[in-house]
Amino acid sequence: MDMNQMMQQAQKMQLELARAQEEIKEMTYTATVGGGMVEATAVGDGSIQSIAIKPEVVDPDDVDMLQDLVLAAVNEALRGVAEQGEARLASVTGGMSIPGLF
């Protein structure tokens, strides 16, 4: 493989990585906990898009339980969207680790 071919491949991978990173920003992952009582949706940019709480889980005498459910749903949603993003990047890099990419 000559230097020109290597440069072309590197440029192609760079374009594919940029495309993948844009796709990742648009990915969403929804997690549901507490038997469907709390639902959180995360976006690939690391933000939370929405949180839905069923009215019957709101108990003024047990706020701690609701806080725990919301926390669990948010963490699971963030974990899920991160895994989707990592899988997308791995499809471009062939599993090769590139520091600082994600």
Secondary structure by P-SEA (a helix, b strand, c coil): ccaaaaaaaaaaaaaaaaaaaaaaaabbbbbbcccccbbbbbcccccccbbbbbccccccccaaaaaaaaaaaaaaaaaaaaaaaaaaaaaaaccccccccc
